């Protein structure tokens, strides 16, 4: 049976619930493990933003590894309830904000709050062509901290631009039909 878990940090080993149905494509544990070995295994504070959160696995992994706070965004109520359940299982309720809204609308709101994020996870549905528009919104919103990283997960057949506004890709990690492109400023 397939299940996901928190791989390292304070919530290590916590099993995460999956979103029912087939509309969510969770990031596999082996991909998470590889990704976090590239990003840095542990963090000293900072904020994470998990857009198109699905189960919340990436943002929760970042919190478990030392991020101070995380904001989870997903338009699906089912996904957001799964995130809420996973946050509770990890005992991180006091460190998160949840929004059941369109990612671009939340980006505008966060810009008004003048928040800055060390990590922004971006994993939109592959078939909806949202990667580039949301990357553009991130670039123009000034939400990424100076030393921050945008983690853009997409189909391997997709080739996002190397530069999107102030964002520059600096590394790609490919795992079968999934590729993660890392952007910084």
TORMI-611463 format. One record per atom (N, C-alpha, C): residue number from 1; residue in one letter; atom name; z, y, x. Coordinates in steps of 0.1 Angstrom, whole numbers, plus 5000, padded with zeros to 4 digits. Atoms other than C-alpha are relative to their C-alpha. Last residue first. Layout:
BEGIN
(atom NUM; a; CA; (Z; Y; X))
...
***
This chain:
BEGIN
(atom 185; x; N; (5006; 4987; 5000))
(atom 185; x; CA; (4922; 5357; 5165))
(atom 185; x; C; (4997; 5005; 5014))
(atom 184; x; N; (4990; 4990; 4996))
(atom 184; x; CA; (4926; 5320; 5161))
(atom 184; x; C; (4994; 5014; 5000))
(atom 183; x; N; (5004; 4986; 4998))
(atom 183; x; CA; (4906; 5293; 5144))
(atom 183; x; C; (5012; 5008; 5004))
(atom 182; x; N; (4989; 4991; 4998))
(atom 182; x; CA; (4910; 5255; 5145))
(atom 182; x; C; (4995; 5014; 5004))
(atom 181; x; N; (5004; 4989; 4991))
(atom 181; x; CA; (4883; 5234; 5129))
(atom 181; x; C; (5012; 5009; 5001))
(atom 180; x; N; (4991; 4988; 5000))
(atom 180; x; CA; (4894; 5201; 5115))
(atom 180; x; C; (4995; 5010; 5010))
(atom 179; x; N; (4999; 4992; 4988))
(atom 179; x; CA; (4867; 5175; 5108))
(atom 179; x; C; (5010; 5011; 4997))
(atom 178; x; N; (4992; 4988; 5001))
(atom 178; x; CA; (4868; 5147; 5082))
(atom 178; x; C; (5000; 5007; 5014))
(atom 177; x; N; (5007; 4990; 5008))
(atom 177; x; CA; (4841; 5120; 5078))
(atom 177; x; C; (5007; 5013; 4998))
(atom 176; x; N; (5009; 5006; 5010))
(atom 176; x; CA; (4854; 5099; 5107))
(atom 176; x; C; (4992; 5011; 4992))
(atom 175; x; N; (4994; 5013; 5003))
(atom 175; x; CA; (4882; 5119; 5124))
(atom 175; x; C; (4991; 4994; 4989))
(atom 174; x; N; (5008; 5008; 5010))
(atom 174; x; CA; (4868; 5149; 5141))
(atom 174; x; C; (5006; 4986; 4999))
(atom 173; x; N; (4995; 5013; 4999))
(atom 173; x; CA; (4889; 5176; 5159))
(atom 173; x; C; (4993; 4992; 4989))
(atom 172; x; N; (5003; 5009; 5012))
(atom 172; x; CA; (4873; 5209; 5165))
(atom 172; x; C; (5005; 4986; 5003))
(atom 171; x; N; (4999; 5015; 4998))
(atom 171; x; CA; (4886; 5236; 5189))
(atom 171; x; C; (4996; 4993; 4987))
(atom 170; x; N; (4998; 5003; 4986))
(atom 170; x; CA; (4884; 5274; 5195))
(atom 170; x; C; (5001; 4985; 5003))
(atom 169; x; N; (4996; 5015; 4999))
(atom 169; x; CA; (4870; 5288; 5163))
(atom 169; x; C; (5002; 4997; 5015))
(atom 168; x; N; (5009; 5007; 4990))
(atom 168; x; CA; (4872; 5326; 5163))
(atom 168; x; C; (5004; 4986; 5001))
(atom 167; x; N; (4996; 5014; 4996))
(atom 167; x; CA; (4887; 5346; 5134))
(atom 167; x; C; (4989; 4994; 5009))
(atom 166; x; N; (4992; 4999; 4988))
(atom 166; x; CA; (4883; 5385; 5133))
(atom 166; x; C; (5004; 4986; 5005))
(atom 165; x; N; (4993; 4987; 4998))
(atom 165; x; CA; (4854; 5383; 5109))
(atom 165; x; C; (5008; 5000; 5013))
(atom 164; x; N; (4999; 4995; 5014))
(atom 164; x; CA; (4844; 5346; 5107))
(atom 164; x; C; (5009; 5013; 5000))
(atom 163; x; N; (4993; 4988; 5002))
(atom 163; x; CA; (4832; 5334; 5141))
(atom 163; x; C; (5000; 5004; 4985))
(atom 162; x; N; (4991; 4998; 4989))
(atom 162; x; CA; (4822; 5299; 5151))
(atom 162; x; C; (5009; 5012; 4998))
(atom 161; x; N; (5003; 4991; 4989))
(atom 161; x; CA; (4806; 5294; 5117))
(atom 161; x; C; (5011; 5001; 5010))
(atom 160; x; N; (4996; 4986; 5003))
(atom 160; x; CA; (4815; 5264; 5095))
(atom 160; x; C; (4997; 5008; 5013))
(atom 159; x; N; (4998; 4993; 4988))
(atom 159; x; CA; (4795; 5232; 5101))
(atom 159; x; C; (5003; 5015; 4998))
(atom 158; x; N; (4999; 4985; 5001))
(atom 158; x; CA; (4798; 5208; 5073))
(atom 158; x; C; (5002; 5006; 5013))
(atom 157; x; N; (5014; 4995; 5001))
(atom 157; x; CA; (4787; 5172; 5079))
(atom 157; x; C; (4999; 5015; 4998))
(atom 156; x; N; (5006; 4999; 4987))
(atom 156; x; CA; (4822; 5165; 5091))
(atom 156; x; C; (4986; 5004; 5000))
(atom 155; x; N; (5008; 5012; 4997))
(atom 155; x; CA; (4837; 5174; 5058))
(atom 155; x; C; (4993; 5001; 5013))
(atom 154; x; N; (5012; 5000; 5007))
(atom 154; x; CA; (4863; 5201; 5060))
(atom 154; x; C; (4992; 4987; 5003))
(atom 153; x; N; (5005; 5014; 5001))
(atom 153; x; CA; (4898; 5209; 5072))
(atom 153; x; C; (4988; 5000; 4991))
(atom 152; x; N; (5010; 5002; 5011))
(atom 152; x; CA; (4904; 5244; 5084))
(atom 152; x; C; (4995; 4986; 5000))
(atom 151; x; N; (5003; 5014; 4999))
(atom 151; x; CA; (4937; 5249; 5104))
(atom 151; x; C; (4990; 4997; 4988))
(atom 150; x; N; (5005; 5005; 5013))
(atom 150; x; CA; (4940; 5286; 5109))
(atom 150; x; C; (4995; 4986; 5002))
(atom 149; x; N; (5012; 5009; 5001))
(atom 149; x; CA; (4961; 5293; 5140))
(atom 149; x; C; (4997; 4998; 4985))
(atom 148; x; N; (5001; 5010; 5010))
(atom 148; x; CA; (4986; 5321; 5149))
(atom 148; x; C; (4987; 4992; 5000))
(atom 147; x; N; (5001; 5013; 4993))
(atom 147; x; CA; (4992; 5339; 5182))
(atom 147; x; C; (4998; 4989; 4990))
(atom 146; x; N; (5008; 4998; 4987))
(atom 146; x; CA; (4985; 5374; 5168))
(atom 146; x; C; (4998; 4986; 5007))
(atom 145; x; N; (4994; 4993; 4989))
(atom 145; x; CA; (4998; 5365; 5133))
(atom 145; x; C; (4992; 4999; 5013))
(atom 144; x; N; (4997; 5009; 4989))
(atom 144; x; CA; (4974; 5355; 5106))
(atom 144; x; C; (5006; 5008; 5011))
(atom 143; x; N; (4988; 5009; 5002))
(atom 143; x; CA; (4977; 5375; 5074))
(atom 143; x; C; (5004; 4991; 5012))
(atom 142; x; N; (4991; 4997; 4989))
(atom 142; x; CA; (4953; 5404; 5083))
(atom 142; x; C; (5013; 4992; 4998))
(atom 141; x; N; (4986; 4997; 5005))
(atom 141; x; CA; (4937; 5402; 5049))
(atom 141; x; C; (5010; 5002; 5011))
(atom 140; x; N; (4999; 4985; 5004))
(atom 140; x; CA; (4901; 5405; 5062))
(atom 140; x; C; (5014; 5003; 4995))
(atom 139; x; N; (5004; 4991; 4989))
(atom 139; x; CA; (4901; 5372; 5082))
(atom 139; x; C; (5002; 5015; 4996))
(atom 138; x; N; (4989; 5000; 4990))
(atom 138; x; CA; (4920; 5353; 5055))
(atom 138; x; C; (4997; 5010; 5011))
(atom 137; x; N; (4988; 4993; 5006))
(atom 137; x; CA; (4895; 5364; 5028))
(atom 137; x; C; (5012; 5000; 5010))
(atom 136; x; N; (5003; 4986; 5000))
(atom 136; x; CA; (4866; 5354; 5050))
(atom 136; x; C; (5012; 5008; 4995))
(atom 135; x; N; (4999; 4995; 4986))
(atom 135; x; CA; (4881; 5320; 5056))
(atom 135; x; C; (4998; 5015; 5001))
(atom 134; x; N; (4986; 4999; 4998))
(atom 134; x; CA; (4885; 5317; 5018))
(atom 134; x; C; (5003; 5004; 5015))
(atom 133; x; N; (4994; 4988; 5007))
(atom 133; x; CA; (4848; 5325; 5012))
(atom 133; x; C; (5015; 5002; 5003))
(atom 132; x; N; (5004; 4987; 4995))
(atom 132; x; CA; (4838; 5301; 5040))
(atom 132; x; C; (5005; 5012; 4993))
(atom 131; x; N; (4995; 4998; 4987))
(atom 131; x; CA; (4858; 5271; 5029))
(atom 131; x; C; (4996; 5014; 5006))
(atom 130; x; N; (4990; 4989; 4999))
(atom 130; x; CA; (4852; 5274; 4992))
(atom 130; x; C; (5005; 5003; 5014))
(atom 129; x; N; (5005; 4989; 4991))
(atom 129; x; CA; (4820; 5254; 4989))
(atom 129; x; C; (5010; 5012; 5000))
(atom 128; x; N; (5000; 4987; 5007))
(atom 128; x; CA; (4833; 5234; 4959))
(atom 128; x; C; (4996; 5011; 5008))
(atom 127; x; N; (5012; 4998; 5008))
(atom 127; x; CA; (4823; 5198; 4970))
(atom 127; x; C; (5000; 5014; 4994))
(atom 126; x; N; (5013; 5000; 4992))
(atom 126; x; CA; (4848; 5196; 4999))
(atom 126; x; C; (4988; 5004; 4992))
(atom 125; x; N; (5008; 5012; 5005))
(atom 125; x; CA; (4879; 5205; 4978))
(atom 125; x; C; (4986; 5001; 5007))
(atom 124; x; N; (5006; 4999; 5014))
(atom 124; x; CA; (4897; 5231; 4999))
(atom 124; x; C; (4992; 4988; 4997))
(atom 123; x; N; (5006; 5013; 5003))
(atom 123; x; CA; (4919; 5222; 5029))
(atom 123; x; C; (4994; 5000; 4986))
(atom 122; x; N; (5011; 4998; 5009))
(atom 122; x; CA; (4931; 5254; 5046))
(atom 122; x; C; (4992; 4987; 4998))
(atom 121; x; N; (5007; 5012; 5003))
(atom 121; x; CA; (4964; 5253; 5064))
(atom 121; x; C; (4990; 5002; 4989))
(atom 120; x; N; (5006; 5000; 5014))
(atom 120; x; CA; (4975; 5287; 5077))
(atom 120; x; C; (4992; 4987; 4999))
(atom 119; x; N; (5009; 5011; 5003))
(atom 119; x; CA; (5000; 5285; 5107))
(atom 119; x; C; (4994; 5003; 4985))
(atom 118; x; N; (5004; 5007; 4988))
(atom 118; x; CA; (5017; 5314; 5124))
(atom 118; x; C; (4990; 4989; 4998))
(atom 117; x; N; (4998; 5014; 4999))
(atom 117; x; CA; (5017; 5335; 5093))
(atom 117; x; C; (4996; 4995; 5013))
(atom 116; x; N; (5008; 5005; 4990))
(atom 116; x; CA; (5021; 5372; 5087))
(atom 116; x; C; (5004; 4986; 5003))
(atom 115; x; N; (4996; 5012; 4993))
(atom 115; x; CA; (5034; 5388; 5055))
(atom 115; x; C; (4990; 4996; 5011))
(atom 114; x; N; (5000; 4998; 4985))
(atom 114; x; CA; (5026; 5423; 5046))
(atom 114; x; C; (5006; 4989; 5007))
(atom 113; x; N; (4986; 5003; 4995))
(atom 113; x; CA; (5037; 5418; 5009))
(atom 113; x; C; (5001; 5002; 5015))
(atom 112; x; N; (4992; 4989; 5005))
(atom 112; x; CA; (5004; 5434; 4998))
(atom 112; x; C; (5015; 4999; 5005))
(atom 111; x; N; (5003; 4989; 4992))
(atom 111; x; CA; (4986; 5409; 5020))
(atom 111; x; C; (5008; 5012; 4996))
(atom 110; x; N; (4992; 5001; 4988))
(atom 110; x; CA; (5005; 5381; 5003))
(atom 110; x; C; (4997; 5012; 5010))
(atom 109; x; N; (4986; 4998; 5003))
(atom 109; x; CA; (4992; 5392; 4969))
(atom 109; x; C; (5008; 5000; 5013))
(atom 108; x; N; (4999; 4986; 5003))
(atom 108; x; CA; (4956; 5394; 4981))
(atom 108; x; C; (5015; 5004; 4998))
(atom 107; x; N; (5002; 4993; 4987))
(atom 107; x; CA; (4959; 5359; 4997))
(atom 107; x; C; (5002; 5015; 4998))
(atom 106; x; N; (4988; 5001; 4993))
(atom 106; x; CA; (4974; 5346; 4964))
(atom 106; x; C; (4999; 5008; 5013))
(atom 105; x; N; (4991; 4991; 5007))
(atom 105; x; CA; (4943; 5358; 4945))
(atom 105; x; C; (5014; 5000; 5007))
(atom 104; x; N; (5004; 4986; 4996))
(atom 104; x; CA; (4921; 5341; 4971))
(atom 104; x; C; (5009; 5010; 4993))
(atom 103; x; N; (4996; 4997; 4987))
(atom 103; x; CA; (4940; 5308; 4967))
(atom 103; x; C; (4996; 5015; 5004))
(atom 102; x; N; (5012; 5000; 4992))
(atom 102; x; CA; (4936; 5307; 4929))
(atom 102; x; C; (5005; 5005; 5014))
(atom 101; x; N; (5011; 4989; 5002))
(atom 101; x; CA; (4970; 5302; 4913))
(atom 101; x; C; (4989; 4997; 5010))
(atom 100; x; N; (5011; 5008; 5007))
(atom 100; x; CA; (4999; 5277; 4909))
(atom 100; x; C; (4990; 5011; 4997))
(atom 99; x; N; (5008; 4992; 5009))
(atom 99; x; CA; (5022; 5293; 4935))
(atom 99; x; C; (4989; 4992; 4994))
(atom 98; x; N; (5011; 5008; 5006))
(atom 98; x; CA; (5051; 5277; 4953))
(atom 98; x; C; (4992; 5009; 4990))
(atom 97; x; N; (5004; 4993; 5012))
(atom 97; x; CA; (5076; 5294; 4977))
(atom 97; x; C; (4988; 4992; 4995))
(atom 96; x; N; (5014; 5000; 5005))
(atom 96; x; CA; (5095; 5274; 5002))
(atom 96; x; C; (4998; 5009; 4988))
(atom 95; x; N; (5009; 4995; 4990))
(atom 95; x; CA; (5126; 5274; 5025))
(atom 95; x; C; (4985; 5002; 4995))
(atom 94; x; N; (4997; 4987; 4996))
(atom 94; x; CA; (5154; 5270; 5000))
(atom 94; x; C; (4991; 5007; 5010))
(atom 93; x; N; (5002; 4991; 5012))
(atom 93; x; CA; (5139; 5239; 4984))
(atom 93; x; C; (5002; 5015; 5004))
(atom 92; x; N; (5004; 4987; 4994))
(atom 92; x; CA; (5137; 5221; 5018))
(atom 92; x; C; (4998; 5011; 4989))
(atom 91; x; N; (4988; 4991; 5000))
(atom 91; x; CA; (5156; 5189; 5011))
(atom 91; x; C; (4996; 5014; 5006))
(atom 90; x; N; (4998; 4996; 4986))
(atom 90; x; CA; (5126; 5167; 5022))
(atom 90; x; C; (5012; 5009; 5001))
(atom 89; x; N; (4997; 5012; 4992))
(atom 89; x; CA; (5127; 5149; 4988))
(atom 89; x; C; (5003; 5003; 5015))
(atom 88; x; N; (4987; 5005; 5004))
(atom 88; x; CA; (5129; 5182; 4970))
(atom 88; x; C; (5004; 4988; 5009))
(atom 87; x; N; (4990; 4990; 4994))
(atom 87; x; CA; (5099; 5196; 4989))
(atom 87; x; C; (5014; 4995; 4997))
(atom 86; x; N; (5000; 5003; 4985))
(atom 86; x; CA; (5080; 5164; 4980))
(atom 86; x; C; (5010; 5009; 5007))
(atom 85; x; N; (4992; 5012; 4998))
(atom 85; x; CA; (5089; 5168; 4943))
(atom 85; x; C; (5001; 4996; 5014))
(atom 84; x; N; (4986; 4997; 5003))
(atom 84; x; CA; (5077; 5205; 4943))
(atom 84; x; C; (5009; 4987; 5002))
(atom 83; x; N; (4994; 4993; 4989))
(atom 83; x; CA; (5045; 5194; 4961))
(atom 83; x; C; (5015; 5003; 4998))
(atom 82; x; N; (4998; 5010; 4990))
(atom 82; x; CA; (5039; 5168; 4934))
(atom 82; x; C; (5005; 5007; 5013))
(atom 81; x; N; (4988; 5008; 5004))
(atom 81; x; CA; (5045; 5194; 4907))
(atom 81; x; C; (5003; 4989; 5011))
(atom 80; x; N; (4988; 4992; 4997))
(atom 80; x; CA; (5020; 5217; 4925))
(atom 80; x; C; (5013; 4993; 4996))
(atom 79; x; N; (4998; 4999; 4985))
(atom 79; x; CA; (4994; 5190; 4926))
(atom 79; x; C; (5013; 5007; 5003))
(atom 78; x; N; (4997; 5013; 4995))
(atom 78; x; CA; (4997; 5183; 4889))
(atom 78; x; C; (5003; 5000; 5015))
(atom 77; x; N; (4985; 5002; 5003))
(atom 77; x; CA; (4997; 5220; 4881))
(atom 77; x; C; (5005; 4986; 5005))
(atom 76; x; N; (4996; 5012; 5009))
(atom 76; x; CA; (4964; 5222; 4899))
(atom 76; x; C; (5015; 4999; 4998))
(atom 75; x; N; (5003; 4997; 5014))
(atom 75; x; CA; (4956; 5257; 4912))
(atom 75; x; C; (5003; 4989; 4991))
(atom 74; x; N; (5010; 5010; 5006))
(atom 74; x; CA; (4973; 5250; 4945))
(atom 74; x; C; (4998; 5004; 4986))
(atom 73; x; N; (5009; 4994; 5010))
(atom 73; x; CA; (4993; 5273; 4969))
(atom 73; x; C; (4991; 4989; 4995))
(atom 72; x; N; (5010; 5010; 5004))
(atom 72; x; CA; (5023; 5264; 4991))
(atom 72; x; C; (4992; 5005; 4988))
(atom 71; x; N; (5005; 4997; 5013))
(atom 71; x; CA; (5042; 5290; 5010))
(atom 71; x; C; (4989; 4990; 4997))
(atom 70; x; N; (5014; 5004; 5003))
(atom 70; x; CA; (5063; 5279; 5040))
(atom 70; x; C; (4997; 5004; 4985))
(atom 69; x; N; (5004; 5000; 5014))
(atom 69; x; CA; (5094; 5291; 5057))
(atom 69; x; C; (4986; 4996; 4998))
(atom 68; x; N; (4989; 4995; 5008))
(atom 68; x; CA; (5112; 5287; 5091))
(atom 68; x; C; (4998; 5000; 4985))
(atom 67; x; N; (5004; 4987; 5006))
(atom 67; x; CA; (5087; 5265; 5109))
(atom 67; x; C; (5012; 5004; 4991))
(atom 66; x; N; (4993; 4987; 4995))
(atom 66; x; CA; (5107; 5240; 5130))
(atom 66; x; C; (4995; 5013; 4994))
(atom 65; x; N; (5001; 4998; 4986))
(atom 65; x; CA; (5090; 5206; 5129))
(atom 65; x; C; (5004; 5013; 5005))
(atom 64; x; N; (4992; 5011; 4994))
(atom 64; x; CA; (5101; 5196; 5094))
(atom 64; x; C; (5001; 5002; 5015))
(atom 63; x; N; (4986; 4997; 5002))
(atom 63; x; CA; (5087; 5229; 5082))
(atom 63; x; C; (5009; 4990; 5007))
(atom 62; x; N; (4997; 4988; 4992))
(atom 62; x; CA; (5053; 5222; 5098))
(atom 62; x; C; (5015; 5004; 4998))
(atom 61; x; N; (4999; 5005; 4986))
(atom 61; x; CA; (5053; 5186; 5083))
(atom 61; x; C; (5003; 5012; 5009))
(atom 60; x; N; (4987; 5006; 4999))
(atom 60; x; CA; (5061; 5202; 5049))
(atom 60; x; C; (5002; 4994; 5015))
(atom 59; x; N; (4989; 4990; 5000))
(atom 59; x; CA; (5032; 5225; 5052))
(atom 59; x; C; (5014; 4994; 5002))
(atom 58; x; N; (5002; 4992; 4988))
(atom 58; x; CA; (5008; 5197; 5061))
(atom 58; x; C; (5011; 5011; 5001))
(atom 57; x; N; (4997; 5008; 4988))
(atom 57; x; CA; (5021; 5172; 5035))
(atom 57; x; C; (4999; 5009; 5013))
(atom 56; x; N; (4991; 4991; 4991))
(atom 56; x; CA; (5021; 5197; 5006))
(atom 56; x; C; (5003; 4994; 5013))
(atom 55; x; N; (4986; 5006; 5000))
(atom 55; x; CA; (5008; 5170; 4982))
(atom 55; x; C; (5010; 5009; 5008))
(atom 54; x; N; (5001; 5014; 5004))
(atom 54; x; CA; (4976; 5189; 4973))
(atom 54; x; C; (5014; 4994; 4999))
(atom 53; x; N; (4990; 5008; 4994))
(atom 53; x; CA; (4982; 5222; 4992))
(atom 53; x; C; (5000; 4985; 4996))
(atom 52; x; N; (5006; 5013; 5006))
(atom 52; x; CA; (4949; 5239; 4984))
(atom 52; x; C; (5010; 4989; 5005))
(atom 51; x; N; (5009; 4998; 5011))
(atom 51; x; CA; (4964; 5266; 5007))
(atom 51; x; C; (4993; 4987; 4996))
(atom 50; x; N; (5008; 5012; 5003))
(atom 50; x; CA; (4994; 5258; 5029))
(atom 50; x; C; (4992; 5002; 4987))
(atom 49; x; N; (5006; 4999; 5013))
(atom 49; x; CA; (5008; 5289; 5044))
(atom 49; x; C; (4991; 4988; 4998))
(atom 48; x; N; (5012; 5008; 5002))
(atom 48; x; CA; (5033; 5286; 5073))
(atom 48; x; C; (4995; 5002; 4986))
(atom 47; x; N; (5004; 5003; 5013))
(atom 47; x; CA; (5059; 5311; 5085))
(atom 47; x; C; (4987; 4992; 5000))
(atom 46; x; N; (5013; 4995; 5005))
(atom 46; x; CA; (5077; 5315; 5118))
(atom 46; x; C; (4997; 4995; 4986))
(atom 45; x; N; (5000; 4991; 5011))
(atom 45; x; CA; (5106; 5296; 5134))
(atom 45; x; C; (4985; 5004; 4996))
(atom 44; x; N; (4988; 4993; 5000))
(atom 44; x; CA; (5106; 5279; 5168))
(atom 44; x; C; (4999; 5011; 4989))
(atom 43; x; N; (5001; 4985; 5001))
(atom 43; x; CA; (5080; 5253; 5164))
(atom 43; x; C; (5014; 5006; 5000))
(atom 42; x; N; (4989; 4994; 5007))
(atom 42; x; CA; (5076; 5216; 5174))
(atom 42; x; C; (4999; 5015; 5001))
(atom 41; x; N; (4992; 5010; 5008))
(atom 41; x; CA; (5048; 5192; 5184))
(atom 41; x; C; (5011; 5007; 4992))
(atom 40; x; N; (4987; 4999; 4994))
(atom 40; x; CA; (5024; 5219; 5194))
(atom 40; x; C; (5009; 4991; 4992))
(atom 39; x; N; (4994; 4987; 5003))
(atom 39; x; CA; (4992; 5226; 5176))
(atom 39; x; C; (5013; 5003; 5007))
(atom 38; x; N; (5009; 4989; 4995))
(atom 38; x; CA; (4973; 5198; 5194))
(atom 38; x; C; (5007; 5013; 4998))
(atom 37; x; N; (4999; 5001; 4986))
(atom 37; x; CA; (5001; 5171; 5189))
(atom 37; x; C; (4991; 5011; 5007))
(atom 36; x; N; (4988; 4994; 4995))
(atom 36; x; CA; (5003; 5184; 5154))
(atom 36; x; C; (5003; 4998; 5015))
(atom 35; x; N; (5001; 4986; 5002))
(atom 35; x; CA; (4967; 5176; 5147))
(atom 35; x; C; (5012; 5007; 5005))
(atom 34; x; N; (5009; 4995; 4990))
(atom 34; x; CA; (4969; 5141; 5162))
(atom 34; x; C; (4999; 5015; 4999))
(atom 33; x; N; (4993; 5002; 4987))
(atom 33; x; CA; (5000; 5132; 5141))
(atom 33; x; C; (4991; 5006; 5011))
(atom 32; x; N; (4988; 4990; 4998))
(atom 32; x; CA; (4985; 5148; 5110))
(atom 32; x; C; (5006; 4999; 5013))
(atom 31; x; N; (5007; 4987; 4998))
(atom 31; x; CA; (4952; 5128; 5115))
(atom 31; x; C; (5011; 5011; 5002))
(atom 30; x; N; (5005; 5000; 4986))
(atom 30; x; CA; (4972; 5096; 5120))
(atom 30; x; C; (4993; 5013; 5003))
(atom 29; x; N; (4989; 4999; 4990))
(atom 29; x; CA; (4993; 5103; 5089))
(atom 29; x; C; (4994; 5001; 5014))
(atom 28; x; N; (4994; 5013; 4995))
(atom 28; x; CA; (4961; 5107; 5067))
(atom 28; x; C; (5011; 5003; 5011))
(atom 27; x; N; (5002; 5002; 4986))
(atom 27; x; CA; (4954; 5141; 5051))
(atom 27; x; C; (5008; 4988; 5005))
(atom 26; x; N; (4989; 4997; 4991))
(atom 26; x; CA; (4954; 5136; 5014))
(atom 26; x; C; (4996; 4998; 5015))
(atom 25; x; N; (5003; 5008; 4988))
(atom 25; x; CA; (4922; 5138; 4994))
(atom 25; x; C; (5011; 5003; 5010))
(atom 24; x; N; (4993; 4996; 4988))
(atom 24; x; CA; (4932; 5151; 4959))
(atom 24; x; C; (4997; 4990; 5011))
(atom 23; x; N; (5005; 4987; 4997))
(atom 23; x; CA; (4908; 5149; 4929))
(atom 23; x; C; (5007; 5005; 5013))
(atom 22; x; N; (5008; 5000; 4988))
(atom 22; x; CA; (4912; 5111; 4927))
(atom 22; x; C; (4995; 5014; 5005))
(atom 21; x; N; (5014; 4997; 5002))
(atom 21; x; CA; (4940; 5107; 4902))
(atom 21; x; C; (4993; 5000; 5013))
(atom 20; x; N; (5007; 5010; 5007))
(atom 20; x; CA; (4978; 5109; 4908))
(atom 20; x; C; (4985; 5005; 4997))
(atom 19; x; N; (5004; 4994; 5013))
(atom 19; x; CA; (4990; 5132; 4935))
(atom 19; x; C; (4992; 4989; 4993))
(atom 18; x; N; (5015; 4997; 5000))
(atom 18; x; CA; (5008; 5112; 4962))
(atom 18; x; C; (4997; 5006; 4986))
(atom 17; x; N; (5007; 5004; 5012))
(atom 17; x; CA; (5046; 5113; 4967))
(atom 17; x; C; (4985; 5004; 5001))
(atom 16; x; N; (5005; 4990; 5009))
(atom 16; x; CA; (5059; 5117; 5002))
(atom 16; x; C; (4992; 4994; 4988))
(atom 15; x; N; (5012; 5004; 5007))
(atom 15; x; CA; (5081; 5093; 5021))
(atom 15; x; C; (4996; 5011; 4990))
(atom 14; x; N; (4999; 4998; 5014))
(atom 14; x; CA; (5107; 5109; 5044))
(atom 14; x; C; (4986; 4997; 4994))
(atom 13; x; N; (4999; 5013; 5008))
(atom 13; x; CA; (5104; 5093; 5078))
(atom 13; x; C; (5001; 5002; 4985))
(atom 12; x; N; (5008; 5011; 4995))
(atom 12; x; CA; (5111; 5125; 5098))
(atom 12; x; C; (5003; 4987; 4991))
(atom 11; x; N; (5002; 5008; 5011))
(atom 11; x; CA; (5127; 5153; 5077))
(atom 11; x; C; (4992; 4987; 5003))
(atom 10; x; N; (4988; 5002; 5008))
(atom 10; x; CA; (5143; 5171; 5106))
(atom 10; x; C; (4999; 4991; 4988))
(atom 9; x; N; (4991; 4989; 5004))
(atom 9; x; CA; (5114; 5166; 5129))
(atom 9; x; C; (5011; 4997; 4991))
(atom 8; x; N; (4990; 4996; 4990))
(atom 8; x; CA; (5086; 5142; 5131))
(atom 8; x; C; (5008; 5011; 4995))
(atom 7; x; N; (5001; 5007; 4987))
(atom 7; x; CA; (5061; 5121; 5110))
(atom 7; x; C; (5011; 5004; 5010))
(atom 6; x; N; (4998; 4990; 4990))
(atom 6; x; CA; (5068; 5131; 5074))
(atom 6; x; C; (5002; 4993; 5013))
(atom 5; x; N; (4986; 4997; 4996))
(atom 5; x; CA; (5055; 5104; 5053))
(atom 5; x; C; (5000; 5012; 5009))
(atom 4; x; N; (4999; 4990; 4990))
(atom 4; x; CA; (5024; 5093; 5034))
(atom 4; x; C; (5014; 5002; 5003))
(atom 3; x; N; (4991; 4989; 5003))
(atom 3; x; CA; (5018; 5061; 5015))
(atom 3; x; C; (5000; 5010; 5011))
(atom 2; x; N; (5001; 4987; 4992))
(atom 2; x; CA; (4991; 5035; 5013))
(atom 2; x; C; (5011; 5009; 4995))
(atom 1; x; N; (5000; 4988; 5008))
(atom 1; x; CA; (5000; 5000; 5000))
(atom 1; x; C; (5000; 5012; 5009))
***
